[in-house]
Structures are given as structure tokens and as C-alpha cells.
Amino acid sequence: MSDDLRDPVVAERRFLDSLTDATGLDRGLLGRAGTTVVGRDDRAGSGALACYRAGAHVLVWGDPAVVGRAAGLAGPATVTADELAARLDAAGFERFATVRNNLLAGRPAGPGDLAPGLGQRWLRDDQPGVVDAVRAFTERCDPDEVEAAALDELDEFAEAAINVVVPTGGDDRHDDLDIIAYASASAFDWDPVLADIGVLVRADHRRRGLATFVVANTTARLLADGRLPLYRHGADNAGSAATAAAVGFRPVATLDYFVTRPDG
């Protein structure tokens, strides 16, 4: 990674520029107050709107068939989160999720030490047995958490910097790994330099600092590989927010995801 991208200000600008580039809009928009609504053909049929609040601007993109309902939001006025929700509710939408997008605020924290009896391993998705080991791990976790970690479609598994925690003294075969904590990253849709981190810890091993450990390790590897780490989590996920803060991430943009109501 260039020295510039290690600068939090430059990294944030890279993320926000990629946001406007993805919709073909003027990069200067996010520096000005107001709201922009735009249809995206790749969102056709979803009936959904993605509303990014970044800086002074709100960028709303979504299914071309429904963006017209949100057109009244466009203009120079700043729309707060509550105003946005109220106006879209009146237009027949409901908020499905709120997601925080986080970048590093400076040098990331180190991973710290593991408890006795635990060790860490680096894996690659193309190593024999790795996908089977990850699948066995996900089958022991909550399905909603598996989906949040983007591990629900292992047939399309293509991850970088895979870091896992396993008990020591076990078999070294990849397909026999007893994974108890996992973190990795995949290329983000807008910009391949951005690496979107996912983390998952088995419920019986929570509150041991393992999420922070694997995320910190993965973050360091991504930086060494010239990638810009991105950590996203649901706004109501206090544990994931704490992990992000412990490693050194801070919010740079908030996504409110709205879908059309059945009666909308």
C-alpha cells in the first residue's frame, strides 16, 4: 500500500470517491450539503434503496423502478437520518438495516496474545480442505451470524488473508481444523483495493478477545499486502462495534437500507 493510503484522511477520501464513482456521479458531491437520488440498473428488481450518509451529503441509489418515490428527497437541503426515514416511510419504504462503514483511524492495534492451548493459523481458500473446514465451522454457528460474516455462500468462497484460531496439538490437516474463531477479507465491489473484513467466533468461545485477535491479524496482513481494510457491521451489533474500535477502526459512512413495504 502506498504511504498515502495509510493516512486516514486519504483513505477516507478513497472510500468516498469510490462511492460516487460507483454511481457515476461527481466526486465533489459528498463535500456539499444535500441529497442525490439515482437509479442503478444492477439493483433492478430489488425494490430497495441504499442511502449513504457521508459527510454533508446523502446519496440514495437503488432499483430504477422505485427511486422515483424518493425523488422528493433530492436537492440542496441536508436530510438527517430521522428525516430520511420519515420521508421514505411516507413513500412506502421501511428500514431494513443500518450499517456502519469503518476505516482505520491510524496505526491498528496489535493482536495481543492468545490464551494457553490456542494457536493461530493462516489459510488460503485454494488449499485442499480449507473450504470443508470453514463449512464445518459455520455449521456450528448461528446462521444469521454466518450470513453477516459473508460465509453463507462457500461455493463462491474467494477470501484473502484468512486467519483462524484453533486449539493447539490437533492434526495439521486443513480439513481437520477445529476452527473456533475466523476472520478474512474479500475485494469490495466498488474498489478492489478495499478489502471487506468478515469475522465470526463460535458462541462457546466468546468474550475471550478472539474476534479482536483475528481482525487485528487480518488487518495487519491486508496492509502489508497493499490493501485498504474496510470493517462493516450492523449499527445494532455492539460486539462488532467494540471489535472495530479495539483494532482502531472508526465510522466514515453510514448506510441505511430501505425496502418497499408489501403495501407500499
N, C-alpha and C positions, 0 to 999 in steps of 0.2 A: 504494500500500500504506500502511496506517496505520503510524504510528511504532511502535506496539506490536509489530506483526509483524516489524519489523526487529530486535527484541530476541530473541536466540537462545533464551532461556528461554520466552518467549511463543510463538515459532514452534514449538518442540518440543511445547509443550502443545497447540497447534492440531493438529499432526500426530497426536499420541497420542489426543486427543479424537475426531478423525475416524476413527481406527482402531476405537474402541469404538462410536462412533455407527453405523459401517457394519454392525456385528453386533447393534445394538440392545441393547447391554449398558451397565451402569452405568459412567460415566466414571471413578468412583473406583477401579475395579478395578486399574488399572495402577499405582496408588500402594501397593498391598498385595502382599505375597508370596503366591504360589500359582499355580495353573494353572486355566484355564477352557476347557472344550471345548464347542463349539456347532456345530450343523449349519446350512448355508446352502443354501437352495433353488437359488440361482443357481450353485452348484457341483455340483448333482446330475448324476450320470453321469460325473464326472471321476475318481472313485476316489482323490481326492487330499486332503491336509491341508496347510493353510498354518499354520505355527507361528511366531508373532511373539514374540520375546523383547525386551521393552521395560521398562526399569526393573526392578522386583522381580517382575513378573508375566509369565507365559507365556499367550498367548491362542492357542488352537488352533481353527481353523474349517475346514470342508470339506464334502465330499459327505455328506448326511444318511445315506446307506446305509452309510458306513464309520466315521462318528465314534464309533459305539458301541464299536469296537475300542480307541479311545483314551480311553474314559470313565474308565478307572482312573487316568488322569493328573490328573483334576480334584481339587481340594481345596486346603487351606491350605499344603501343603508347596511349597517352591521347587524347581523341576526345572532342573538345569543342562543345557547343550547336550548333553553326553555322556550324561546320564541319559535325556534325551528321546529321543535317537537309539537308545539301547539298548532302551528300553521299546517304542518303535514298531517296531523291528526284530523284537522278540519277538511283536508283534501282527500281523506280516505286511506291514510297510511298509519301503521303502528310501528313503534321502535322495536326492532328485533334484538339488537345488541349494540353495545358501546365498547369500542376497542381503543386502547392506548398504544400508540406507536412510539417506541423509545430508542434513543441512540445514546452512545456513551457520553458522559459529561466530562470526561477526562481520562486519565490512565485508569484502566479497570483494576479492580481489587484482585488479589491473588486467590487461588482456590482454597488455601489453608490445608490442614491435614485431615486425613481420614481416620476414623476410629480403628483400633486394632481389629484384625480379622477381615478388613475390607481392602480392596485394591482397585485401581482404575486401569482401563484398557482403551486403546484407540482402535477403532474398527473402520473398515471400508465397506460400502454397500456391495462391491463386486467380489468380496471374499466369500468363498463357499461356506454356507452355513449361517452367515450373518443374518440374512432375512428371516430364516427359520427361528433363530434365537430371539430376534426382535419381535416376531409374531408371537412366540411363546410368552414373552414378557407382556405384550399388550393384552393378551388373553387373560392375564391376571389383574388387569387394571380396569377402572371404570370406563365404559365405552365413551361417555361424554368427554372425559379427560383425554382419552386416546385421540378423539377427533380434534380436540383443541390443540393437541401437540402435532397435528397433521400426520398421524401414524395410522390412520384408518384405511389407507389405500396402499398397502405394501406392494401391490403389483406394479405400482409406479414409483417404487422406492428409489430415490436418487439423492442421497444426502452427502454432505461434506463434513469433515471434522467430527466424526461420531465418537463421543466419549461416554463410556459406561462405567458404572461401579458394580463390582461383583465380589462375592466372598472369596477370600484367598484360599489356596490349597485345592481348588477344584481342577477339573480337566481343562486343558488349554484349547480344546477343540471349540471352534466358534459356535457350532450347533448345540453345544452342551453348556453354554454360558448361562449362569443363573443371574440374569440382569436384575438389579434392584433399583437402579437409577440411570437415566438416559438423557443425553442432550445431543443435538446435531443441528445442522442448518441446511437450508436449500436456497437456491437462487430465487430472489424476489422477482415477481412478474415484471415490474417496471424497469428494473435496472439490475443486470447480472452481478454488478459489484456489490449490491446489497445482499447480505446473507441473513435469511429469516430463521431465527433460532427457535427450536421447539424443545421442550423439556417435559419429562414425565418421571415420577417417582412412585414406586409401589406403596400402597396405603400402609402396609405394615412396617415401612421404613421411613415414615415421615418424621419431621421435627428433629432431624439429625444433621441438618445443614447440607444434605446431599444435592438438593436442587442447585444451591449456590455453588457447590463444588463443581458440578458438571457444566453449568453455564459459564462459570469463570474460566474453566479449562478450554471450553469450546470457543469462547470469545478470544482468548489469547491465541489460539491456533488460527482462527479466522484472520485476525490482524496480521499475524506472521505470513499468512498466505495472500495478503493484499486485498482482503475483503473488508467491507464495512458492515459490522454486526448490527442487526436490527432485532429488537426484542418486542414482541407484541403480546398483549394479554387483555382479557376482558376487564372492564372497569370495576366489576364487582368481585374480581378474583384477588383477594387481599394477599394470599400466599404468593402468587406470582408477582404481584406488585412489590412485595417485600424482597423477593429474589432479585428482581430487576434493580432495585435501589441498592441492595447489598453488593452487587457486582459493579455498580457505577453507572447504570443507565438512568436517563431522565426522559420524561414525555416531551415529544416535539410536535405531535399532531394527534388529534382525537377523531376517530371515525364513528359516526352514528349510522347504523344500518337500519333502513326502514323498508318494510314490505307492505304491499297493498292488503288491506283487510278483505276478508271474504265478502263483506257487504259494501266495500269501497268502490 
